[in-house]
């Protein structure tokens, strides 16, 4: 990849204003015409030798540099007027990350060494350690039900301890994990948890104002947090994961999904029962697509570590389409000041 392909593509919000750039070559022609006219006048009324001596050898370029800088400044300001935008990398504004991790019985499978749950724990703890210290982290575990095992905190030790306390259980309620993670991330949004807890939502207390009707926002528009969902199986109970993903999308929250385990699956046995565990990649991809996030597959422990490393980078630095007209305006202003300064320094005047 060469340097040109590495440059970000620039688009314009007001492209019609770029027609003003046509004035730049016209100004160049006008400048050349004025120079020739002035030269003829000078030769008519002055001695050529005296003129050359006054100018000095090799210093004629000084006459042209300030006007050239002014033309470059005008070009930069005209480009700024067109309001250019580009997709550039910026520090992420995400302040809270919810780790939603599958603790169903299938996580004891050994196709990911030493086993899925151990590999997931180690990779998650390494991921947490690499996040900026100002990012709060919460941990939600889900199997047949979902539970918050660590509320949002800045303490990495508390998060690591919560991950180490995971106990494998039966069932896989992926939808419950998403809904509870969303409610943990947005505690004041009034998300209905009755599908998870089995308890009906309480009516407003006497004198309490009812909450306004929820208005969906653009998917992926919430910039202060995200959910990372790790699972190795298929939903066996709980709300529909795609409906839960739609709820998250309506709140603008991205759900990054991580599928762990071999794609062919494995038959595992425990306490007299056996089951075939298979990764439902299609559902995980759909969850990520609905919420404008990404799906990652981790077939080995090494893959899982790489996935979390990539997520860490993605959550710290993200690419956004950003208006960069201020950069062109600043460049134009700097060129104007430079042109004026050189003109005063060399000729004792601005013009």
Buried (B, 14 or more C-beta within 10 A) or exposed (E): EEEEEEEBEEEBEEEEBBEBBEBEEEBEEEBEEEEEEEEEEEEEEEEEEEEEEEEEEEEEEBEEBBBBBBBBBBBBBBBBBBBBBBEEEEEBEBBBBBBBBBBBBBBBBEBBEEBBBBBBBBBBBBBBEBBEEEBBBBBBBBBBBBBBBBEBBEEBEBBBBBBEEBEBBBBBBBBBBBBBBBBBBBEEEEBEBEBBEEEEEEEEEEEEEEEEEEEEEEBBEBBEBBBBBBBBBBBBBBBBBBBBBBBBBBBBBBBBBBBBBBEEBBEBEEEEEEBEBBBBEEBBBBBBBBBBBBBBBBBBBEBBBBBBBBBBEBBBEBEEEBEBBEBBBEBBBEBBEBBBEBBEEEEEEEE
